[in-house]
């Protein structure tokens, strides 16, 4: 998704800061999240418990500075990996891409239910990119985010 289709325009430092804040506490960024607690951390990683659509989950979050945040589910009915990446689009503009690879309990590979789940998740992650950018813009405009 292109980053700067709305004002204020955001730079890479602001997007990266927003992704770090979202990793620490996704609640302001994602409507489906209702709670999050960081339970451990190290150099370029953290472990968090969170509630997503009423389900208690856990993820190990790793950081590739100024480029990518990787969320690896360690407890969930939908195990897998989610990536949040700052990318350069074909036209040279900056983009934000969320991708996911999930294995969901009870869904048969190639089934209609799996396809429907994937379509719902795609819509949800597309909305997640939009709400993440909206929250970063809100924090930039309010002065809460102090990046160049």
C-alpha positions, 0 to 999 in steps of 0.5 A, a space after each residue: 500500500 502506498 504510504 503518502 497518498 494522504 497528508 501529512 506525508 510520512 518519512 521512513 523514520 516516522 513509519 519505522 517508529 510507528 512500526 516499533 510502537 505498534 509492536 510494543 502496543 498494537 491496540 491504538 493501531 489495530 481495532 481487532 486488538 484489545 490488549 497487549 503485554 510485553 513479557 520479555 525482550 532482548 536485542 532486536 526482539 520482544 515476546 508479547 501476549 495479546 488478545 486478538 478478536 477475543 483469543 489470547 495469543 503470543 508472538 515473538 517479534 523481531 526487528 530488522 531496523 528501518 526495514 521489517 518487523 516479523 511477528 512469529 506466533 508462538 501461541 494461537 489457533 492460527 500459527 505462522 508468521 506476519 511481516 510488516 515491511 517498508 518497501 519501495 514501490 515500482 513508481 519509486 514511492 515508499 510503501 508499507 506491506 503486511 504479509 501473512 502465512 498462517 496455518 489455522 487449526 481445523 482448516 483443510 488445505 485447499 478447502 472453501 473454508 481456507 479460501 474464505 479465511 484467507 480472503 477475510 484475513 487479506 481484507 483485515 490486513 489491508 485495513 490494518 495497513 490503513 489503520 496503522 498509517 492513520 495512527 502514525 499520521 495522528 501521532 505525527 500531527 499531534 506531536 506525540 511522535 518526534 522523528 525527523 
